[in-house]
Each structure stands twice: as C-alpha cells, then as structure tokens.
Amino acid sequence: MIPAKKVPRAEVFKLIAAVRADVAHEADLKDFLLDMHQDSGNTSPQAVQEAVSDCYAGTSNGFLALVYELLTGRRVEVTGEPQNLFECPCCGFKTLDELLGAGDGGWDICRVCGWEEEGTRERDKHVSVNRGSMNQYMQRVQENPNVYYTLPWLKGRAQS
C-alpha cells in the first residue's frame, strides 16, 4: 500500500478557501467573512483563508483529510495540531475559543448549537443574552439528528 501524502493543515485551509472563493457569490462570501468576525468588505484570498482557518481551527485532522479528498480526489494524511478548543457548556462539542472564567475568556458563540457562553450552567434557566435556555438550544440541534454525525468538532463529555 502506498503511504498517503502528508499535507499540513494550512494547505487544506488554503484549498478550502480557494474553492469557497471560486464558488461563492460575492454577497455570500461577505456574509461568511462577517460571520468569522472579519472585515466584511475585504474578500481578498488572504482574508478568506484566515476566515477558513478560524472556522476549522479545532476540527480533527481526519475531518480535514476527508474534505481534502472530496475536493481533490486524493487521499492524504493531514499533519499539525488542531487548536485546542473549549467544550460548549450547552452541547458539549469543543467549539469555543474562549470560556468564561478560563483566563481572560468568555462570550464566545458555539458553532454547533449557537449558545453564547456567558457563564450559565443551569440547563433550564432562561438566559436573556441567548433568548432561551440550554435545553431549548439543544432541542433545536436534536431536531436534525444528522448534525451529530457530520460535525467536524470533537465531542467532549456526554450530555444528559
């Protein structure tokens, strides 16, 4: 068996950014950049690549290898360490750059369930910044059962 070519994470991000820039409409690309907290007016290749890097920072190398294969038809081994992300207190996926009470962190929004981390740990408590409770957010995620099978982020502890 021929060993898979090794590809650094940055090269995969660059490929994803190039594909996204080629197939996206200008307005869609600006929305993507705005969602990633980038300057929505700057759609340069570098800005798109930075946004893709932010978007996929904590994803597994296996997921990135699958994306690379889907885009190129070639199997590769993706190298490099994913960014170590914090676990969302609502859904348990490791998607948060910051966690309230951990260093200077807090106020990050989960890419899976949309929960804004603001320190609440009571699952039934209605939180105004989130416009609902953790249980309500999880119900929305569970309404699409395939979401758990297709997400690129690692799952932390089991949620009840």
TORKOL-4160 file (C-alpha; in steps of 0.2 Angstrom, whole numbers, padded with zeros to 4 digits, m for minus):
160
<pt num="1" X="0000" Y="0000" Z="0000"/>
<pt num="2" X="0007" Y="0017" Z="m0005"/>
<pt num="3" X="0008" Y="0029" Z="0010"/>
<pt num="4" X="m0003" Y="0044" Z="0010"/>
<pt num="5" X="0005" Y="0061" Z="0005"/>
<pt num="6" X="0006" Y="0071" Z="0021"/>
<pt num="7" X="m0002" Y="0088" Z="0020"/>
<pt num="8" X="m0001" Y="0102" Z="0033"/>
<pt num="9" X="m0017" Y="0109" Z="0040"/>
<pt num="10" X="m0013" Y="0126" Z="0032"/>
<pt num="11" X="m0013" Y="0119" Z="0015"/>
<pt num="12" X="m0030" Y="0111" Z="0017"/>
<pt num="13" X="m0037" Y="0128" Z="0024"/>
<pt num="14" X="m0029" Y="0136" Z="0008"/>
<pt num="15" X="m0038" Y="0124" Z="m0003"/>
<pt num="16" X="m0055" Y="0126" Z="0006"/>
<pt num="17" X="m0053" Y="0145" Z="0005"/>
<pt num="18" X="m0049" Y="0144" Z="m0014"/>
<pt num="19" X="m0064" Y="0133" Z="m0018"/>
<pt num="20" X="m0075" Y="0144" Z="m0007"/>
<pt num="21" X="m0070" Y="0160" Z="m0016"/>
<pt num="22" X="m0072" Y="0152" Z="m0033"/>
<pt num="23" X="m0090" Y="0145" Z="m0030"/>
<pt num="24" X="m0097" Y="0158" Z="m0018"/>
<pt num="25" X="m0106" Y="0174" Z="m0024"/>
<pt num="26" X="m0099" Y="0190" Z="m0018"/>
<pt num="27" X="m0113" Y="0193" Z="m0005"/>
<pt num="28" X="m0111" Y="0175" Z="0002"/>
<pt num="29" X="m0093" Y="0177" Z="0004"/>
<pt num="30" X="m0095" Y="0194" Z="0013"/>
<pt num="31" X="m0108" Y="0185" Z="0024"/>
<pt num="32" X="m0095" Y="0171" Z="0028"/>
<pt num="33" X="m0082" Y="0184" Z="0032"/>
<pt num="34" X="m0093" Y="0194" Z="0043"/>
<pt num="35" X="m0098" Y="0178" Z="0052"/>
<pt num="36" X="m0080" Y="0175" Z="0056"/>
<pt num="37" X="m0078" Y="0192" Z="0063"/>
<pt num="38" X="m0068" Y="0198" Z="0048"/>
<pt num="39" X="m0069" Y="0214" Z="0038"/>
<pt num="40" X="m0084" Y="0210" Z="0028"/>
<pt num="41" X="m0078" Y="0222" Z="0014"/>
<pt num="42" X="m0062" Y="0213" Z="0011"/>
<pt num="43" X="m0064" Y="0197" Z="0001"/>
<pt num="44" X="m0046" Y="0195" Z="m0004"/>
<pt num="45" X="m0039" Y="0177" Z="m0004"/>
<pt num="46" X="m0029" Y="0181" Z="0012"/>
<pt num="47" X="m0045" Y="0186" Z="0021"/>
<pt num="48" X="m0054" Y="0171" Z="0015"/>
<pt num="49" X="m0040" Y="0159" Z="0020"/>
<pt num="50" X="m0039" Y="0167" Z="0038"/>
<pt num="51" X="m0058" Y="0165" Z="0040"/>
<pt num="52" X="m0057" Y="0147" Z="0034"/>
<pt num="53" X="m0043" Y="0144" Z="0046"/>
<pt num="54" X="m0053" Y="0152" Z="0060"/>
<pt num="55" X="m0069" Y="0142" Z="0055"/>
<pt num="56" X="m0060" Y="0125" Z="0055"/>
<pt num="57" X="m0046" Y="0128" Z="0069"/>
<pt num="58" X="m0052" Y="0115" Z="0081"/>
<pt num="59" X="m0058" Y="0102" Z="0068"/>
<pt num="60" X="m0049" Y="0085" Z="0068"/>
<pt num="61" X="m0036" Y="0081" Z="0055"/>
<pt num="62" X="m0047" Y="0066" Z="0050"/>
<pt num="63" X="m0061" Y="0078" Z="0045"/>
<pt num="64" X="m0049" Y="0089" Z="0035"/>
<pt num="65" X="m0042" Y="0074" Z="0026"/>
<pt num="66" X="m0060" Y="0069" Z="0021"/>
<pt num="67" X="m0063" Y="0087" Z="0015"/>
<pt num="68" X="m0047" Y="0087" Z="0005"/>
<pt num="69" X="m0051" Y="0070" Z="m0003"/>
<pt num="70" X="m0068" Y="0076" Z="m0008"/>
<pt num="71" X="m0061" Y="0092" Z="m0016"/>
<pt num="72" X="m0046" Y="0084" Z="m0025"/>
<pt num="73" X="m0050" Y="0065" Z="m0026"/>
<pt num="74" X="m0033" Y="0061" Z="m0017"/>
<pt num="75" X="m0031" Y="0053" Z="0000"/>
<pt num="76" X="m0019" Y="0062" Z="0011"/>
<pt num="77" X="m0013" Y="0062" Z="0029"/>
<pt num="78" X="m0016" Y="0080" Z="0037"/>
<pt num="79" X="m0002" Y="0085" Z="0049"/>
<pt num="80" X="m0002" Y="0098" Z="0063"/>
<pt num="81" X="m0011" Y="0100" Z="0079"/>
<pt num="82" X="m0029" Y="0107" Z="0079"/>
<pt num="83" X="m0032" Y="0122" Z="0090"/>
<pt num="84" X="m0037" Y="0116" Z="0107"/>
<pt num="85" X="m0054" Y="0122" Z="0110"/>
<pt num="86" X="m0066" Y="0123" Z="0125"/>
<pt num="87" X="m0081" Y="0112" Z="0127"/>
<pt num="88" X="m0098" Y="0121" Z="0125"/>
<pt num="89" X="m0107" Y="0120" Z="0141"/>
<pt num="90" X="m0123" Y="0118" Z="0132"/>
<pt num="91" X="m0120" Y="0104" Z="0118"/>
<pt num="92" X="m0103" Y="0098" Z="0124"/>
<pt num="93" X="m0094" Y="0100" Z="0107"/>
<pt num="94" X="m0077" Y="0108" Z="0108"/>
<pt num="95" X="m0080" Y="0123" Z="0098"/>
<pt num="96" X="m0076" Y="0138" Z="0109"/>
<pt num="97" X="m0061" Y="0149" Z="0108"/>
<pt num="98" X="m0065" Y="0156" Z="0125"/>
<pt num="99" X="m0074" Y="0150" Z="0140"/>
<pt num="100" X="m0080" Y="0162" Z="0154"/>
<pt num="101" X="m0069" Y="0160" Z="0169"/>
<pt num="102" X="m0054" Y="0152" Z="0160"/>
<pt num="103" X="m0041" Y="0165" Z="0158"/>
<pt num="104" X="m0047" Y="0181" Z="0150"/>
<pt num="105" X="m0060" Y="0172" Z="0141"/>
<pt num="106" X="m0079" Y="0172" Z="0139"/>
<pt num="107" X="m0093" Y="0177" Z="0127"/>
<pt num="108" X="m0089" Y="0165" Z="0113"/>
<pt num="109" X="m0103" Y="0158" Z="0102"/>
<pt num="110" X="m0104" Y="0139" Z="0099"/>
<pt num="111" X="m0104" Y="0134" Z="0081"/>
<pt num="112" X="m0115" Y="0119" Z="0084"/>
<pt num="113" X="m0129" Y="0125" Z="0095"/>
<pt num="114" X="m0127" Y="0144" Z="0094"/>
<pt num="115" X="m0126" Y="0145" Z="0113"/>
<pt num="116" X="m0117" Y="0161" Z="0118"/>
<pt num="117" X="m0105" Y="0157" Z="0133"/>
<pt num="118" X="m0109" Y="0169" Z="0147"/>
<pt num="119" X="m0107" Y="0158" Z="0162"/>
<pt num="120" X="m0124" Y="0150" Z="0164"/>
<pt num="121" X="m0123" Y="0131" Z="0169"/>
<pt num="122" X="m0142" Y="0128" Z="0174"/>
<pt num="123" X="m0150" Y="0119" Z="0159"/>
<pt num="124" X="m0167" Y="0125" Z="0162"/>
<pt num="125" X="m0163" Y="0143" Z="0166"/>
<pt num="126" X="m0169" Y="0156" Z="0153"/>
<pt num="127" X="m0155" Y="0167" Z="0148"/>
<pt num="128" X="m0159" Y="0184" Z="0140"/>
<pt num="129" X="m0142" Y="0185" Z="0130"/>
<pt num="130" X="m0147" Y="0168" Z="0122"/>
<pt num="131" X="m0165" Y="0171" Z="0122"/>
<pt num="132" X="m0169" Y="0154" Z="0129"/>
<pt num="133" X="m0162" Y="0140" Z="0140"/>
<pt num="134" X="m0148" Y="0127" Z="0136"/>
<pt num="135" X="m0162" Y="0114" Z="0135"/>
<pt num="136" X="m0171" Y="0124" Z="0121"/>
<pt num="137" X="m0155" Y="0126" Z="0111"/>
<pt num="138" X="m0151" Y="0108" Z="0112"/>
<pt num="139" X="m0169" Y="0104" Z="0107"/>
<pt num="140" X="m0165" Y="0114" Z="0091"/>
<pt num="141" X="m0150" Y="0104" Z="0087"/>
<pt num="142" X="m0158" Y="0087" Z="0091"/>
<pt num="143" X="m0172" Y="0091" Z="0078"/>
<pt num="144" X="m0159" Y="0087" Z="0065"/>
<pt num="145" X="m0152" Y="0071" Z="0071"/>
<pt num="146" X="m0139" Y="0070" Z="0057"/>
<pt num="147" X="m0130" Y="0085" Z="0064"/>
<pt num="148" X="m0121" Y="0074" Z="0077"/>
<pt num="149" X="m0114" Y="0063" Z="0063"/>
<pt num="150" X="m0107" Y="0076" Z="0051"/>
<pt num="151" X="m0099" Y="0089" Z="0063"/>
<pt num="152" X="m0080" Y="0091" Z="0062"/>
<pt num="153" X="m0078" Y="0096" Z="0080"/>
<pt num="154" X="m0073" Y="0084" Z="0094"/>
<pt num="155" X="m0087" Y="0079" Z="0107"/>
<pt num="156" X="m0082" Y="0082" Z="0125"/>
<pt num="157" X="m0091" Y="0074" Z="0139"/>
<pt num="158" X="m0108" Y="0066" Z="0136"/>
<pt num="159" X="m0123" Y="0077" Z="0138"/>
<pt num="160" X="m0138" Y="0072" Z="0148"/>
